[in-house]
Amino acid sequence: MELLYILLGSLLLIVGIIGCFVPVIPGPIIGYLALLVLEFSGEGAIGSTWLKLEP
C-alpha cells in the first residue's frame, strides 16, 4: 500500500510541475496534494515545515 502512495504522489508531483506551465491544470495545488500524499505514505520524511501554508 505504501508503494501505491509513493507512485500516486510521484505522479501528482509530475502533473503539478507540468501544471505550472499549462494554464488549464492547477499546478501548485496538485503539487501540494502530492506533498501531502507523500508525507502520509509512511516512507516520506518531508516534515511539517514544508507543509505549512504561510503568506
Backbone as XML, in Angstrom:
<?xml version="1.0"?>
<chain id="A" units="angstrom">
  <residue number="1" name="MET">
    <atom name="N" x="0.808" y="-1.186" z="0.000"/>
    <atom name="CA" x="0.000" y="0.000" z="0.000"/>
    <atom name="C" x="0.861" y="1.263" z="0.000"/>
  </residue>
  <residue number="2" name="GLU">
    <atom name="N" x="1.997" y="1.194" z="0.678"/>
    <atom name="CA" x="2.901" y="2.343" z="0.691"/>
    <atom name="C" x="3.440" y="2.637" z="-0.695"/>
  </residue>
  <residue number="3" name="LEU">
    <atom name="N" x="3.690" y="1.575" z="-1.460"/>
    <atom name="CA" x="4.185" y="1.764" z="-2.819"/>
    <atom name="C" x="3.150" y="2.489" z="-3.672"/>
  </residue>
  <residue number="4" name="LEU">
    <atom name="N" x="1.882" y="2.192" z="-3.452"/>
    <atom name="CA" x="0.818" y="2.864" z="-4.191"/>
    <atom name="C" x="0.796" y="4.356" z="-3.863"/>
  </residue>
  <residue number="5" name="TYR">
    <atom name="N" x="0.963" y="4.709" z="-2.590"/>
    <atom name="CA" x="1.004" y="6.109" z="-2.195"/>
    <atom name="C" x="2.215" y="6.828" z="-2.791"/>
  </residue>
  <residue number="6" name="ILE">
    <atom name="N" x="3.344" y="6.153" z="-2.814"/>
    <atom name="CA" x="4.545" y="6.758" z="-3.379"/>
    <atom name="C" x="4.378" y="6.981" z="-4.878"/>
  </residue>
  <residue number="7" name="LEU">
    <atom name="N" x="3.820" y="6.008" z="-5.573"/>
    <atom name="CA" x="3.588" y="6.171" z="-7.007"/>
    <atom name="C" x="2.558" y="7.260" z="-7.289"/>
  </residue>
  <residue number="8" name="LEU">
    <atom name="N" x="1.487" y="7.309" z="-6.494"/>
    <atom name="CA" x="0.472" y="8.339" z="-6.670"/>
    <atom name="C" x="1.050" y="9.722" z="-6.384"/>
  </residue>
  <residue number="9" name="GLY">
    <atom name="N" x="1.827" y="9.847" z="-5.330"/>
    <atom name="CA" x="2.444" y="11.129" z="-5.004"/>
    <atom name="C" x="3.429" y="11.580" z="-6.070"/>
  </residue>
  <residue number="10" name="SER">
    <atom name="N" x="4.190" y="10.645" z="-6.615"/>
    <atom name="CA" x="5.139" y="10.987" z="-7.666"/>
    <atom name="C" x="4.421" y="11.425" z="-8.939"/>
  </residue>
  <residue number="11" name="LEU">
    <atom name="N" x="3.353" y="10.724" z="-9.267"/>
    <atom name="CA" x="2.567" y="11.099" z="-10.445"/>
    <atom name="C" x="1.936" y="12.478" z="-10.261"/>
  </residue>
  <residue number="12" name="LEU">
    <atom name="N" x="1.387" y="12.737" z="-9.075"/>
    <atom name="CA" x="0.817" y="14.060" z="-8.806"/>
    <atom name="C" x="1.874" y="15.150" z="-8.850"/>
  </residue>
  <residue number="13" name="LEU">
    <atom name="N" x="3.066" y="14.857" z="-8.395"/>
    <atom name="CA" x="4.142" y="15.834" z="-8.426"/>
    <atom name="C" x="4.533" y="16.173" z="-9.856"/>
  </residue>
  <residue number="14" name="ILE">
    <atom name="N" x="4.607" y="15.173" z="-10.708"/>
    <atom name="CA" x="4.932" y="15.414" z="-12.121"/>
    <atom name="C" x="3.828" y="16.223" z="-12.795"/>
  </residue>
  <residue number="15" name="VAL">
    <atom name="N" x="2.568" y="15.875" z="-12.515"/>
    <atom name="CA" x="1.446" y="16.630" z="-13.084"/>
    <atom name="C" x="1.445" y="18.058" z="-12.545"/>
  </residue>
  <residue number="16" name="GLY">
    <atom name="N" x="1.811" y="18.246" z="-11.287"/>
    <atom name="CA" x="1.890" y="19.583" z="-10.711"/>
    <atom name="C" x="2.961" y="20.432" z="-11.371"/>
  </residue>
  <residue number="17" name="ILE">
    <atom name="N" x="4.089" y="19.834" z="-11.682"/>
    <atom name="CA" x="5.151" y="20.574" z="-12.377"/>
    <atom name="C" x="4.703" y="20.943" z="-13.784"/>
  </residue>
  <residue number="18" name="ILE">
    <atom name="N" x="4.052" y="20.028" z="-14.469"/>
    <atom name="CA" x="3.517" y="20.335" z="-15.801"/>
    <atom name="C" x="2.451" y="21.414" z="-15.696"/>
  </residue>
  <residue number="19" name="GLY">
    <atom name="N" x="1.646" y="21.362" z="-14.648"/>
    <atom name="CA" x="0.589" y="22.339" z="-14.450"/>
    <atom name="C" x="1.096" y="23.747" z="-14.189"/>
  </residue>
  <residue number="20" name="CYS">
    <atom name="N" x="2.335" y="23.892" z="-13.798"/>
    <atom name="CA" x="2.895" y="25.229" z="-13.621"/>
    <atom name="C" x="3.086" y="25.930" z="-14.967"/>
  </residue>
  <residue number="21" name="PHE">
    <atom name="N" x="3.171" y="25.174" z="-16.039"/>
    <atom name="CA" x="3.381" y="25.754" z="-17.355"/>
    <atom name="C" x="2.140" y="25.693" z="-18.241"/>
  </residue>
  <residue number="22" name="VAL">
    <atom name="N" x="1.226" y="24.787" z="-17.951"/>
    <atom name="CA" x="-0.010" y="24.650" z="-18.711"/>
    <atom name="C" x="-1.112" y="25.357" z="-17.919"/>
  </residue>
  <residue number="23" name="PRO">
    <atom name="N" x="-1.755" y="26.372" z="-18.498"/>
    <atom name="CA" x="-2.706" y="27.162" z="-17.718"/>
    <atom name="C" x="-3.983" y="26.433" z="-17.314"/>
  </residue>
  <residue number="24" name="VAL">
    <atom name="N" x="-4.307" y="25.323" z="-17.934"/>
    <atom name="CA" x="-5.557" y="24.617" z="-17.632"/>
    <atom name="C" x="-5.447" y="23.817" z="-16.337"/>
  </residue>
  <residue number="25" name="ILE">
    <atom name="N" x="-4.258" y="23.308" z="-16.012"/>
    <atom name="CA" x="-4.039" y="22.447" z="-14.851"/>
    <atom name="C" x="-3.549" y="23.297" z="-13.672"/>
  </residue>
  <residue number="26" name="PRO">
    <atom name="N" x="-4.192" y="23.199" z="-12.506"/>
    <atom name="CA" x="-3.724" y="23.975" z="-11.339"/>
    <atom name="C" x="-2.478" y="23.339" z="-10.715"/>
  </residue>
  <residue number="27" name="GLY">
    <atom name="N" x="-1.319" y="23.722" z="-11.191"/>
    <atom name="CA" x="-0.064" y="23.093" z="-10.802"/>
    <atom name="C" x="0.298" y="23.170" z="-9.337"/>
  </residue>
  <residue number="28" name="PRO">
    <atom name="N" x="0.296" y="24.368" z="-8.718"/>
    <atom name="CA" x="0.696" y="24.437" z="-7.301"/>
    <atom name="C" x="-0.224" y="23.652" z="-6.373"/>
  </residue>
  <residue number="29" name="ILE">
    <atom name="N" x="-1.504" y="23.635" z="-6.657"/>
    <atom name="CA" x="-2.438" y="22.889" z="-5.808"/>
    <atom name="C" x="-2.179" y="21.395" z="-5.920"/>
  </residue>
  <residue number="30" name="ILE">
    <atom name="N" x="-1.969" y="20.912" z="-7.122"/>
    <atom name="CA" x="-1.690" y="19.486" z="-7.321"/>
    <atom name="C" x="-0.339" y="19.126" z="-6.711"/>
  </residue>
  <residue number="31" name="GLY">
    <atom name="N" x="0.635" y="20.020" z="-6.820"/>
    <atom name="CA" x="1.934" y="19.776" z="-6.199"/>
    <atom name="C" x="1.845" y="19.692" z="-4.687"/>
  </residue>
  <residue number="32" name="TYR">
    <atom name="N" x="1.000" y="20.543" z="-4.086"/>
    <atom name="CA" x="0.819" y="20.489" z="-2.638"/>
    <atom name="C" x="0.122" y="19.196" z="-2.231"/>
  </residue>
  <residue number="33" name="LEU">
    <atom name="N" x="-0.863" y="18.762" z="-3.008"/>
    <atom name="CA" x="-1.523" y="17.485" z="-2.727"/>
    <atom name="C" x="-0.535" y="16.320" z="-2.838"/>
  </residue>
  <residue number="34" name="ALA">
    <atom name="N" x="0.397" y="16.426" z="-3.780"/>
    <atom name="CA" x="1.413" y="15.389" z="-3.920"/>
    <atom name="C" x="2.295" y="15.323" z="-2.675"/>
  </residue>
  <residue number="35" name="LEU">
    <atom name="N" x="2.659" y="16.493" z="-2.134"/>
    <atom name="CA" x="3.458" y="16.502" z="-0.910"/>
    <atom name="C" x="2.688" y="15.896" z="0.263"/>
  </residue>
  <residue number="36" name="LEU">
    <atom name="N" x="1.386" y="16.172" z="0.330"/>
    <atom name="CA" x="0.580" y="15.571" z="1.397"/>
    <atom name="C" x="0.510" y="14.053" z="1.265"/>
  </residue>
  <residue number="37" name="VAL">
    <atom name="N" x="0.317" y="13.560" z="0.042"/>
    <atom name="CA" x="0.249" y="12.112" z="-0.178"/>
    <atom name="C" x="1.574" y="11.462" z="0.183"/>
  </residue>
  <residue number="38" name="LEU">
    <atom name="N" x="2.680" y="12.093" z="-0.220"/>
    <atom name="CA" x="3.990" y="11.524" z="0.095"/>
    <atom name="C" x="4.296" y="11.581" z="1.595"/>
  </residue>
  <residue number="39" name="GLU">
    <atom name="N" x="3.807" y="12.603" z="2.268"/>
    <atom name="CA" x="4.042" y="12.691" z="3.711"/>
    <atom name="C" x="3.294" y="11.592" z="4.456"/>
  </residue>
  <residue number="40" name="PHE">
    <atom name="N" x="2.068" y="11.305" z="4.062"/>
    <atom name="CA" x="1.264" y="10.314" z="4.767"/>
    <atom name="C" x="1.472" y="8.897" z="4.248"/>
  </residue>
  <residue number="41" name="SER">
    <atom name="N" x="2.392" y="8.722" z="3.312"/>
    <atom name="CA" x="2.640" y="7.376" z="2.781"/>
    <atom name="C" x="3.416" y="6.512" z="3.776"/>
  </residue>
  <residue number="42" name="GLY">
    <atom name="N" x="4.135" y="7.112" z="4.671"/>
    <atom name="CA" x="4.905" y="6.347" z="5.644"/>
    <atom name="C" x="6.392" y="6.352" z="5.327"/>
  </residue>
  <residue number="43" name="GLU">
    <atom name="N" x="6.739" y="6.445" z="4.068"/>
    <atom name="CA" x="8.140" y="6.456" z="3.671"/>
    <atom name="C" x="8.681" y="7.874" z="3.525"/>
  </residue>
  <residue number="44" name="GLY">
    <atom name="N" x="7.810" y="8.818" z="3.279"/>
    <atom name="CA" x="8.246" y="10.193" z="3.047"/>
    <atom name="C" x="8.585" y="10.901" z="4.346"/>
  </residue>
  <residue number="45" name="ALA">
    <atom name="N" x="9.682" y="11.586" z="4.337"/>
    <atom name="CA" x="10.083" y="12.367" z="5.502"/>
    <atom name="C" x="10.211" y="13.823" z="5.080"/>
  </residue>
  <residue number="46" name="ILE">
    <atom name="N" x="9.084" y="14.400" z="4.694"/>
    <atom name="CA" x="9.103" y="15.766" z="4.188"/>
    <atom name="C" x="9.187" y="16.748" z="5.343"/>
  </residue>
  <residue number="47" name="GLY">
    <atom name="N" x="8.440" y="16.525" z="6.382"/>
    <atom name="CA" x="8.460" y="17.390" z="7.553"/>
    <atom name="C" x="7.332" y="18.403" z="7.510"/>
  </residue>
  <residue number="48" name="SER">
    <atom name="N" x="6.964" y="18.866" z="8.673"/>
    <atom name="CA" x="5.823" y="19.773" z="8.755"/>
    <atom name="C" x="6.144" y="21.178" z="8.269"/>
  </residue>
  <residue number="49" name="THR">
    <atom name="N" x="7.428" y="21.555" z="8.238"/>
    <atom name="CA" x="7.757" y="22.909" z="7.786"/>
    <atom name="C" x="7.474" y="23.080" z="6.293"/>
  </residue>
  <residue number="50" name="TRP">
    <atom name="N" x="7.544" y="22.026" z="5.520"/>
    <atom name="CA" x="7.233" y="22.107" z="4.094"/>
    <atom name="C" x="5.738" y="22.133" z="3.832"/>
  </residue>
  <residue number="51" name="LEU">
    <atom name="N" x="4.963" y="21.658" z="4.784"/>
    <atom name="CA" x="3.527" y="21.535" z="4.571"/>
    <atom name="C" x="2.730" y="22.710" z="5.120"/>
  </residue>
  <residue number="52" name="LYS">
    <atom name="N" x="3.382" y="23.660" z="5.781"/>
    <atom name="CA" x="2.681" y="24.817" z="6.324"/>
    <atom name="C" x="2.442" y="25.834" z="5.216"/>
  </residue>
  <residue number="53" name="LEU">
    <atom name="N" x="1.250" y="26.392" z="5.224"/>
    <atom name="CA" x="0.914" y="27.440" z="4.276"/>
    <atom name="C" x="1.128" y="28.783" z="4.944"/>
  </residue>
  <residue number="54" name="GLU">
    <atom name="N" x="2.143" y="29.491" z="4.529"/>
    <atom name="CA" x="2.433" y="30.813" z="5.077"/>
    <atom name="C" x="2.492" y="31.801" z="3.936"/>
  </residue>
  <residue number="55" name="PRO">
    <atom name="N" x="1.935" y="32.994" z="4.140"/>
    <atom name="CA" x="1.965" y="34.013" z="3.066"/>
    <atom name="C" x="3.324" y="34.586" z="2.873"/>
  </residue>
</chain>
